[in-house]
Amino acid sequence: MSVRVLVSGTGTGVGKTCVVRAMATALRAAGEAVVALKPIETGCYPEPLDAVALARACGRPDVAH
């Protein structure tokens, strides 16, 4: 069964990425396959830090670069 979850927040720095990283880590530890997306990230020069963190939490650091 596929489950989709949307995490949203009111602004920058409220913890959305932190929550999704924790969820992804817990689900992977339980043996689930996880995909997390950050479709828009601002202030990401030289590297999109949130997207990289999410890719790593999903076990896919290769897709972040």
All heavy atoms as a GROMACS GRO file, in nm:
protein
  453
    1MET      N    1   0.083  -0.117   0.000
    1MET     CA    2   0.000   0.000   0.000
    1MET      C    3   0.088   0.125   0.000
    1MET      O    4   0.186   0.132   0.072
    1MET     CB    5  -0.090   0.000   0.124
    1MET     CG    6  -0.178   0.121   0.131
    1MET     SD    7  -0.301   0.112   0.262
    1MET     CE    8  -0.210   0.180   0.398
    2SER      N    9   0.054   0.220  -0.079
    2SER     CA   10   0.128   0.345  -0.088
    2SER      C   11   0.058   0.453  -0.006
    2SER      O   12  -0.062   0.472  -0.016
    2SER     CB   13   0.136   0.388  -0.234
    2SER     OG   14   0.200   0.513  -0.244
    3VAL      N   15   0.135   0.522   0.077
    3VAL     CA   16   0.082   0.630   0.159
    3VAL      C   17   0.155   0.758   0.122
    3VAL      O   18   0.277   0.758   0.106
    3VAL     CB   19   0.101   0.600   0.309
    3VAL    CG1   20   0.056   0.716   0.394
    3VAL    CG2   21   0.027   0.474   0.347
    4ARG      N   22   0.082   0.865   0.109
    4ARG     CA   23   0.142   0.995   0.078
    4ARG      C   24   0.113   1.091   0.192
    4ARG      O   25   0.002   1.095   0.244
    4ARG     CB   26   0.087   1.050  -0.052
    4ARG     CG   27   0.127   0.963  -0.167
    4ARG     CD   28   0.069   1.012  -0.295
    4ARG     NE   29   0.108   0.919  -0.400
    4ARG     CZ   30   0.044   0.904  -0.512
    4ARG    NH1   31  -0.062   0.977  -0.537
    4ARG    NH2   32   0.086   0.818  -0.600
    5VAL      N   33   0.214   1.168   0.228
    5VAL     CA   34   0.202   1.264   0.337
    5VAL      C   35   0.254   1.398   0.287
    5VAL      O   36   0.360   1.404   0.224
    5VAL     CB   37   0.283   1.220   0.461
    5VAL    CG1   38   0.277   1.325   0.570
    5VAL    CG2   39   0.235   1.086   0.511
    6LEU      N   40   0.182   1.505   0.314
    6LEU     CA   41   0.225   1.639   0.280
    6LEU      C   42   0.260   1.712   0.409
    6LEU      O   43   0.179   1.718   0.502
    6LEU     CB   44   0.114   1.716   0.207
    6LEU     CG   45   0.141   1.864   0.184
    6LEU    CD1   46   0.254   1.882   0.083
    6LEU    CD2   47   0.015   1.935   0.139
    7VAL      N   48   0.382   1.764   0.414
    7VAL     CA   49   0.424   1.842   0.529
    7VAL      C   50   0.438   1.986   0.481
    7VAL      O   51   0.511   2.013   0.386
    7VAL     CB   52   0.559   1.791   0.587
    7VAL    CG1   53   0.607   1.881   0.699
    7VAL    CG2   54   0.544   1.648   0.635
    8SER      N   55   0.367   2.076   0.546
    8SER     CA   56   0.377   2.218   0.509
    8SER      C   57   0.391   2.300   0.636
    8SER      O   58   0.363   2.254   0.746
    8SER     CB   59   0.254   2.262   0.428
    8SER     OG   60   0.138   2.257   0.508
    9GLY      N   61   0.436   2.423   0.618
    9GLY     CA   62   0.454   2.511   0.732
    9GLY      C   63   0.436   2.655   0.690
    9GLY      O   64   0.421   2.686   0.572
   10THR      N   65   0.442   2.742   0.787
   10THR     CA   66   0.412   2.883   0.764
   10THR      C   67   0.530   2.966   0.720
   10THR      O   68   0.514   3.081   0.685
   10THR     CB   69   0.354   2.945   0.891
   10THR    OG1   70   0.447   2.928   0.997
   10THR    CG2   71   0.222   2.881   0.927
   11GLY      N   72   0.648   2.912   0.722
   11GLY     CA   73   0.762   2.993   0.682
   11GLY      C   74   0.892   2.917   0.685
   11GLY      O   75   0.897   2.796   0.709
   12THR      N   76   0.999   2.990   0.662
   12THR     CA   77   1.133   2.933   0.662
   12THR      C   78   1.178   2.910   0.805
   12THR      O   79   1.154   2.991   0.893
   12THR     CB   80   1.230   3.031   0.591
   12THR    OG1   81   1.183   3.051   0.458
   12THR    CG2   82   1.370   2.976   0.587
   13GLY      N   83   1.244   2.797   0.826
   13GLY     CA   84   1.302   2.769   0.957
   13GLY      C   85   1.205   2.717   1.061
   13GLY      O   86   1.236   2.721   1.181
   14VAL      N   87   1.088   2.669   1.019
   14VAL     CA   88   0.991   2.619   1.117
   14VAL      C   89   1.005   2.469   1.144
   14VAL      O   90   0.936   2.417   1.231
   14VAL     CB   91   0.846   2.654   1.077
   14VAL    CG1   92   0.826   2.803   1.074
   14VAL    CG2   93   0.808   2.592   0.945
   15GLY      N   94   1.090   2.400   1.069
   15GLY     CA   95   1.118   2.260   1.097
   15GLY      C   96   1.060   2.158   1.002
   15GLY      O   97   1.061   2.038   1.032
   16LYS      N   98   1.012   2.200   0.887
   16LYS     CA   99   0.952   2.106   0.790
   16LYS      C  100   1.053   2.000   0.747
   16LYS      O  101   1.022   1.881   0.750
   16LYS     CB  102   0.901   2.182   0.667
   16LYS     CG  103   0.792   2.284   0.696
   16LYS     CD  104   0.752   2.362   0.572
   16LYS     CE  105   0.862   2.446   0.513
   16LYS     NZ  106   0.900   2.565   0.587
   17THR      N  107   1.171   2.042   0.709
   17THR     CA  108   1.272   1.948   0.663
   17THR      C  109   1.314   1.854   0.776
   17THR      O  110   1.330   1.734   0.754
   17THR     CB  111   1.394   2.022   0.608
   17THR    OG1  112   1.352   2.103   0.497
   17THR    CG2  113   1.502   1.927   0.560
   18CYS      N  114   1.324   1.905   0.895
   18CYS     CA  115   1.363   1.824   1.010
   18CYS      C  116   1.259   1.715   1.037
   18CYS      O  117   1.294   1.599   1.062
   18CYS     CB  118   1.378   1.916   1.131
   18CYS     SG  119   1.472   1.844   1.264
   19VAL      N  120   1.132   1.750   1.029
   19VAL     CA  121   1.024   1.654   1.050
   19VAL      C  122   1.026   1.546   0.943
   19VAL      O  123   1.015   1.426   0.972
   19VAL     CB  124   0.888   1.725   1.055
   19VAL    CG1  125   0.772   1.627   1.045
   19VAL    CG2  126   0.876   1.809   1.180
   20VAL      N  127   1.041   1.587   0.817
   20VAL     CA  128   1.043   1.490   0.707
   20VAL      C  129   1.165   1.400   0.715
   20VAL      O  130   1.155   1.279   0.690
   20VAL     CB  131   1.034   1.561   0.570
   20VAL    CG1  132   1.048   1.462   0.457
   20VAL    CG2  133   0.902   1.636   0.559
   21ARG      N  134   1.278   1.454   0.752
   21ARG     CA  135   1.398   1.370   0.770
   21ARG      C  136   1.373   1.265   0.878
   21ARG      O  137   1.409   1.148   0.861
   21ARG     CB  138   1.519   1.456   0.808
   21ARG     CG  139   1.576   1.532   0.691
   21ARG     CD  140   1.691   1.622   0.732
   21ARG     NE  141   1.793   1.547   0.804
   21ARG     CZ  142   1.874   1.600   0.895
   21ARG    NH1  143   1.867   1.727   0.927
   21ARG    NH2  144   1.965   1.526   0.953
   22ALA      N  145   1.313   1.304   0.990
   22ALA     CA  146   1.285   1.209   1.098
   22ALA      C  147   1.186   1.102   1.052
   22ALA      O  148   1.205   0.982   1.082
   22ALA     CB  149   1.231   1.283   1.220
   23MET      N  150   1.084   1.142   0.979
   23MET     CA  151   0.986   1.046   0.928
   23MET      C  152   1.053   0.948   0.832
   23MET      O  153   1.030   0.827   0.839
   23MET     CB  154   0.873   1.119   0.858
   23MET     CG  155   0.782   1.195   0.951
   23MET     SD  156   0.661   1.300   0.866
   23MET     CE  157   0.573   1.182   0.767
   24ALA      N  158   1.134   1.001   0.740
   24ALA     CA  159   1.201   0.915   0.642
   24ALA      C  160   1.295   0.817   0.711
   24ALA      O  161   1.298   0.698   0.676
   24ALA     CB  162   1.277   1.001   0.541
   25THR      N  163   1.368   0.865   0.807
   25THR     CA  164   1.462   0.779   0.880
   25THR      C  165   1.388   0.668   0.953
   25THR      O  166   1.428   0.550   0.948
   25THR     CB  167   1.545   0.863   0.979
   25THR    OG1  168   1.618   0.962   0.905
   25THR    CG2  169   1.643   0.778   1.057
   26ALA      N  170   1.278   0.702   1.020
   26ALA     CA  171   1.200   0.602   1.094
   26ALA      C  172   1.137   0.500   1.000
   26ALA      O  173   1.138   0.379   1.027
   26ALA     CB  174   1.092   0.670   1.177
   27LEU      N  175   1.082   0.546   0.889
   27LEU     CA  176   1.020   0.454   0.793
   27LEU      C  177   1.123   0.361   0.730
   27LEU      O  178   1.096   0.242   0.713
   27LEU     CB  179   0.946   0.533   0.685
   27LEU     CG  180   0.816   0.599   0.733
   27LEU    CD1  181   0.767   0.700   0.631
   27LEU    CD2  182   0.711   0.493   0.761
   28ARG      N  183   1.240   0.415   0.696
   28ARG     CA  184   1.345   0.329   0.640
   28ARG      C  185   1.390   0.225   0.742
   28ARG      O  186   1.416   0.110   0.707
   28ARG     CB  187   1.464   0.413   0.593
   28ARG     CG  188   1.433   0.487   0.465
   28ARG     CD  189   1.553   0.554   0.404
   28ARG     NE  190   1.653   0.454   0.368
   28ARG     CZ  191   1.782   0.462   0.402
   28ARG    NH1  192   1.828   0.563   0.471
   28ARG    NH2  193   1.866   0.370   0.364
   29ALA      N  194   1.400   0.265   0.869
   29ALA     CA  195   1.439   0.171   0.975
   29ALA      C  196   1.336   0.059   0.989
   29ALA      O  197   1.370  -0.052   1.028
   29ALA     CB  198   1.456   0.245   1.107
   30ALA      N  199   1.211   0.089   0.954
   30ALA     CA  200   1.104  -0.011   0.959
   30ALA      C  201   1.096  -0.093   0.830
   30ALA      O  202   1.006  -0.175   0.814
   30ALA     CB  203   0.970   0.057   0.985
   31GLY      N  204   1.189  -0.068   0.738
   31GLY     CA  205   1.195  -0.145   0.614
   31GLY      C  206   1.112  -0.091   0.500
   31GLY      O  207   1.094  -0.159   0.399
   32GLU      N  208   1.061   0.030   0.514
   32GLU     CA  209   0.980   0.090   0.408
   32GLU      C  210   1.066   0.164   0.307
   32GLU      O  211   1.170   0.220   0.342
   32GLU     CB  212   0.879   0.188   0.469
   32GLU     CG  213   0.781   0.125   0.565
   32GLU     CD  214   0.686   0.029   0.498
   32GLU    OE1  215   0.655   0.048   0.379
   32GLU    OE2  216   0.641  -0.066   0.565
   33ALA      N  217   1.022   0.168   0.185
   33ALA     CA  218   1.085   0.250   0.082
   33ALA      C  219   1.028   0.390   0.096
   33ALA      O  220   0.907   0.408   0.113
   33ALA     CB  221   1.057   0.195  -0.057
   34VAL      N  222   1.114   0.489   0.089
   34VAL     CA  223   1.072   0.627   0.113
   34VAL      C  224   1.122   0.718   0.001
   34VAL      O  225   1.236   0.706  -0.044
   34VAL     CB  226   1.128   0.680   0.247
   34VAL    CG1  227   1.085   0.823   0.272
   34VAL    CG2  228   1.085   0.591   0.361
   35VAL      N  229   1.036   0.809  -0.042
   35VAL     CA  230   1.073   0.915  -0.136
   35VAL      C  231   1.026   1.046  -0.076
   35VAL      O  232   0.911   1.059  -0.036
   35VAL     CB  233   1.006   0.895  -0.273
   35VAL    CG1  234   1.038   1.011  -0.366
   35VAL    CG2  235   1.050   0.764  -0.336
   36ALA      N  236   1.116   1.142  -0.065
   36ALA     CA  237   1.080   1.275  -0.014
   36ALA      C  238   1.119   1.378  -0.118
   36ALA      O  239   1.226   1.370  -0.178
   36ALA     CB  240   1.151   1.303   0.117
   37LEU      N  241   1.032   1.475  -0.139
   37LEU     CA  242   1.056   1.578  -0.238
   37LEU      C  243   1.055   1.715  -0.174
   37LEU      O  244   0.975   1.742  -0.086
   37LEU     CB  245   0.948   1.575  -0.346
   37LEU     CG  246   0.927   1.444  -0.420
   37LEU    CD1  247   0.806   1.455  -0.509
   37LEU    CD2  248   1.050   1.409  -0.500
   38LYS      N  249   1.141   1.800  -0.220
   38LYS     CA  250   1.139   1.942  -0.184
   38LYS      C  251   1.132   2.015  -0.317
   38LYS      O  252   1.233   2.048  -0.378
   38LYS     CB  253   1.264   1.980  -0.106
   38LYS     CG  254   1.270   2.126  -0.072
   38LYS     CD  255   1.270   2.147   0.075
   38LYS     CE  256   1.266   2.294   0.107
   38LYS     NZ  257   1.267   2.316   0.249
   39PRO      N  258   1.010   2.038  -0.367
   39PRO     CA  259   0.997   2.092  -0.503
   39PRO      C  260   1.049   2.234  -0.518
   39PRO      O  261   1.091   2.273  -0.627
   39PRO     CB  262   0.847   2.086  -0.530
   39PRO     CG  263   0.784   2.080  -0.396
   39PRO     CD  264   0.882   2.013  -0.305
   40ILE      N  265   1.046   2.313  -0.411
   40ILE     CA  266   1.096   2.450  -0.417
   40ILE      C  267   1.184   2.475  -0.296
   40ILE      O  268   1.144   2.449  -0.182
   40ILE     CB  269   0.980   2.552  -0.418
   40ILE    CG1  270   0.892   2.530  -0.539
   40ILE    CG2  271   1.034   2.694  -0.414
   40ILE    CD1  272   0.765   2.611  -0.538
   41GLU      N  273   1.304   2.525  -0.323
   41GLU     CA  274   1.395   2.561  -0.213
   41GLU      C  275   1.463   2.691  -0.251
   41GLU      O  276   1.525   2.702  -0.356
   41GLU     CB  277   1.498   2.451  -0.189
   41GLU     CG  278   1.591   2.482  -0.075
   41GLU     CD  279   1.683   2.366  -0.039
   41GLU    OE1  280   1.666   2.254  -0.092
   41GLU    OE2  281   1.772   2.388   0.044
   42THR      N  282   1.451   2.790  -0.165
   42THR     CA  283   1.515   2.918  -0.192
   42THR      C  284   1.644   2.930  -0.112
   42THR      O  285   1.664   2.858  -0.014
   42THR     CB  286   1.422   3.036  -0.156
   42THR    OG1  287   1.393   3.028  -0.016
   42THR    CG2  288   1.295   3.032  -0.237
   43GLY      N  289   1.729   3.021  -0.153
   43GLY     CA  290   1.854   3.044  -0.081
   43GLY      C  291   1.944   2.923  -0.079
   43GLY      O  292   2.005   2.892   0.021
   44CYS      N  293   1.954   2.855  -0.193
   44CYS     CA  294   2.028   2.729  -0.193
   44CYS      C  295   2.159   2.736  -0.272
   44CYS      O  296   2.200   2.638  -0.332
   44CYS     CB  297   1.939   2.617  -0.247
   44CYS     SG  298   1.872   2.646  -0.410
   45TYR      N  299   2.222   2.850  -0.272
   45TYR     CA  300   2.352   2.860  -0.337
   45TYR      C  301   2.459   2.840  -0.233
   45TYR      O  302   2.451   2.901  -0.126
   45TYR     CB  303   2.369   2.997  -0.404
   45TYR     CG  304   2.501   3.010  -0.474
   45TYR    CD1  305   2.520   2.953  -0.599
   45TYR    CD2  306   2.607   3.073  -0.413
   45TYR    CE1  307   2.641   2.962  -0.663
   45TYR    CE2  308   2.729   3.081  -0.476
   45TYR     CZ  309   2.746   3.027  -0.600
   45TYR     OH  310   2.867   3.034  -0.662
   46PRO      N  311   2.558   2.760  -0.250
   46PRO     CA  312   2.594   2.685  -0.371
   46PRO      C  313   2.530   2.547  -0.378
   46PRO      O  314   2.540   2.480  -0.478
   46PRO     CB  315   2.745   2.671  -0.360
   46PRO     CG  316   2.771   2.661  -0.213
   46PRO     CD  317   2.664   2.749  -0.148
   47GLU      N  318   2.462   2.503  -0.271
   47GLU     CA  319   2.405   2.369  -0.270
   47GLU      C  320   2.267   2.372  -0.204
   47GLU      O  321   2.248   2.441  -0.104
   47GLU     CB  322   2.498   2.274  -0.194
   47GLU     CG  323   2.459   2.131  -0.199
   47GLU     CD  324   2.567   2.042  -0.138
   47GLU    OE1  325   2.658   2.002  -0.211
   47GLU    OE2  326   2.556   2.012  -0.019
   48PRO      N  327   2.170   2.297  -0.256
   48PRO     CA  328   2.038   2.292  -0.194
   48PRO      C  329   2.041   2.203  -0.069
   48PRO      O  330   2.014   2.083  -0.075
   48PRO     CB  331   1.950   2.233  -0.304
   48PRO     CG  332   2.045   2.150  -0.386
   48PRO     CD  333   2.177   2.220  -0.380
   49LEU      N  334   2.073   2.261   0.044
   49LEU     CA  335   2.098   2.184   0.166
   49LEU      C  336   1.978   2.100   0.210
   49LEU      O  337   1.995   1.986   0.254
   49LEU     CB  338   2.142   2.277   0.279
   49LEU     CG  339   2.273   2.352   0.252
   49LEU    CD1  340   2.303   2.445   0.370
   49LEU    CD2  341   2.387   2.256   0.228
   50ASP      N  342   1.858   2.155   0.201
   50ASP     CA  343   1.741   2.077   0.243
   50ASP      C  344   1.718   1.958   0.151
   50ASP      O  345   1.690   1.847   0.198
   50ASP     CB  346   1.616   2.165   0.244
   50ASP     CG  347   1.614   2.265   0.359
   50ASP    OD1  348   1.704   2.257   0.446
   50ASP    OD2  349   1.524   2.349   0.361
   51ALA      N  350   1.728   1.979   0.022
   51ALA     CA  351   1.708   1.869  -0.074
   51ALA      C  352   1.813   1.760  -0.054
   51ALA      O  353   1.782   1.641  -0.061
   51ALA     CB  354   1.711   1.922  -0.217
   52VAL      N  355   1.936   1.800  -0.029
   52VAL     CA  356   2.044   1.704  -0.004
   52VAL      C  357   2.015   1.625   0.123
   52VAL      O  358   2.029   1.503   0.127
   52VAL     CB  359   2.181   1.775   0.004
   52VAL    CG1  360   2.288   1.681   0.054
   52VAL    CG2  361   2.218   1.833  -0.132
   53ALA      N  362   1.970   1.694   0.228
   53ALA     CA  363   1.939   1.627   0.354
   53ALA      C  364   1.825   1.527   0.337
   53ALA      O  365   1.830   1.415   0.392
   53ALA     CB  366   1.903   1.730   0.461
   54LEU      N  367   1.724   1.563   0.260
   54LEU     CA  368   1.613   1.471   0.237
   54LEU      C  369   1.656   1.350   0.155
   54LEU      O  370   1.616   1.237   0.184
   54LEU     CB  371   1.497   1.543   0.168
   54LEU     CG  372   1.427   1.649   0.252
   54LEU    CD1  373   1.319   1.718   0.170
   54LEU    CD2  374   1.370   1.590   0.379
   55ALA      N  375   1.737   1.373   0.053
   55ALA     CA  376   1.786   1.262  -0.028
   55ALA      C  377   1.868   1.164   0.056
   55ALA      O  378   1.853   1.042   0.045
   55ALA     CB  379   1.870   1.314  -0.145
   56ARG      N  380   1.951   1.218   0.144
   56ARG     CA  381   2.030   1.131   0.233
   56ARG      C  382   1.941   1.053   0.329
   56ARG      O  383   1.964   0.935   0.353
   56ARG     CB  384   2.132   1.214   0.309
   56ARG     CG  385   2.243   1.262   0.221
   56ARG     CD  386   2.344   1.343   0.298
   56ARG     NE  387   2.452   1.385   0.208
   56ARG     CZ  388   2.522   1.496   0.222
   56ARG    NH1  389   2.499   1.575   0.325
   56ARG    NH2  390   2.614   1.525   0.135
   57ALA      N  391   1.839   1.119   0.383
   57ALA     CA  392   1.747   1.051   0.476
   57ALA      C  393   1.672   0.939   0.408
   57ALA      O  394   1.634   0.840   0.472
   57ALA     CB  395   1.649   1.152   0.536
   58CYS      N  396   1.651   0.954   0.278
   58CYS     CA  397   1.581   0.849   0.200
   58CYS      C  398   1.677   0.743   0.150
   58CYS      O  399   1.636   0.650   0.080
   58CYS     CB  400   1.507   0.913   0.083
   58CYS     SG  401   1.370   1.016   0.133
   59GLY      N  402   1.806   0.757   0.184
   59GLY     CA  403   1.904   0.659   0.138
   59GLY      C  404   1.946   0.679  -0.007
   59GLY      O  405   1.995   0.586  -0.070
   60ARG      N  406   1.927   0.800  -0.060
   60ARG     CA  407   1.959   0.829  -0.199
   60ARG      C  408   2.046   0.954  -0.213
   60ARG      O  409   2.007   1.050  -0.278
   60ARG     CB  410   1.831   0.847  -0.279
   60ARG     CG  411   1.743   0.725  -0.292
   60ARG     CD  412   1.806   0.613  -0.372
   60ARG     NE  413   1.858   0.656  -0.500
   60ARG     CZ  414   1.791   0.658  -0.613
   60ARG    NH1  415   1.666   0.618  -0.616
   60ARG    NH2  416   1.847   0.698  -0.725
   61PRO      N  417   2.163   0.959  -0.150
   61PRO     CA  418   2.245   1.079  -0.161
   61PRO      C  419   2.290   1.109  -0.304
   61PRO      O  420   2.322   1.221  -0.337
   61PRO     CB  421   2.364   1.049  -0.072
   61PRO     CG  422   2.371   0.901  -0.065
   61PRO     CD  423   2.227   0.854  -0.075
   62ASP      N  424   2.284   1.009  -0.391
   62ASP     CA  425   2.326   1.025  -0.530
   62ASP      C  426   2.231   1.115  -0.609
   62ASP      O  427   2.273   1.180  -0.704
   62ASP     CB  428   2.336   0.889  -0.599
   62ASP     CG  429   2.206   0.810  -0.589
   62ASP    OD1  430   2.155   0.795  -0.477
   62ASP    OD2  431   2.158   0.764  -0.692
   63VAL      N  432   2.105   1.123  -0.571
   63VAL     CA  433   2.010   1.203  -0.649
   63VAL      C  434   2.015   1.350  -0.614
   63VAL      O  435   1.952   1.432  -0.681
   63VAL     CB  436   1.864   1.152  -0.634
   63VAL    CG1  437   1.852   1.010  -0.683
   63VAL    CG2  438   1.815   1.166  -0.491
   64ALA      N  439   2.089   1.387  -0.512
   64ALA     CA  440   2.093   1.527  -0.468
   64ALA      C  441   2.191   1.610  -0.548
   64ALA      O  442   2.189   1.731  -0.540
   64ALA     CB  443   2.128   1.533  -0.320
   65HIS      N  444   2.276   1.547  -0.625
   65HIS     CA  445   2.377   1.627  -0.698
   65HIS      C  446   2.364   1.609  -0.846
   65HIS      O  447   2.320   1.522  -0.902
   65HIS     CB  448   2.516   1.586  -0.655
   65HIS     CG  449   2.542   1.620  -0.510
   65HIS    ND1  450   2.568   1.748  -0.469
   65HIS    CD2  451   2.541   1.545  -0.400
   65HIS    CE1  452   2.585   1.748  -0.338
   65HIS    NE2  453   2.569   1.626  -0.295
   0.00000   0.00000   0.00000
